[in-house]
Structure formats: C-alpha cells, structure tokens
C-alpha cells in the first residue's frame, strides 16, 4: 500500500513539473507577442505606414523561427535525457556539444 502511495506522489510530481514547463513556454510566447505588438504600436505611431507594414510582415517569420528553435531545443533535450538515463556519458557529452555548436551556429544567422 505504501508503494502505491509513493508511486502516486511521484506521478503527481512529474505531472506538476511537466505543467510548469508548459507554462514557461506559454509565458515566453505571450512575451514574444507582446513585444511584437509594442513594436507595431511604436513604429506605427512614430515612423509611418511603410515601416509599420515592414514590422507586421516580419511577425510571422519571427514566430516561425521561435517555433523552430523551441522544437530543436525540445528535441535536443529528449536526446540528452535518453543518453543521461542510459548512463551513456560518451554519447551524452557528444549530444551536449552538438547542441551547443548548433545553438551558436543558429545564433549567428
């Protein structure tokens, strides 16, 4: 009976941590959209219509890049977690280094 209660508390903790991660991603998306909205308001008010059109047209591209980076980081996290769980430290080290290199390469773009 105690083992079942321990397992239930572990499951609840895992679900709580997963929900916290979802909240972090949602919060990041909200801040990104608020920044894009603020950019649009400021540019539209002080610069003009052509500049506002340029800012508005890049919003979709920026959101696509943010989604791409979020997906890549999630995938890297999965690979790193699998190697860590398997205690395969050589592959873990390679996965971490590959992730760092890809992050630096994408940040240059």
Buried (B, 14 or more C-beta within 10 A) or exposed (E): EEEEEEEEEEEEEEEEEEEEEEEEEEEEBEEBEEEBEEBBEEBBEEEEEEBBEEBBEEBEEBBEEEEEEEEBEEEBEEBBEEBBEEEEEEBBEEBBEEBEEEEEEEEEE
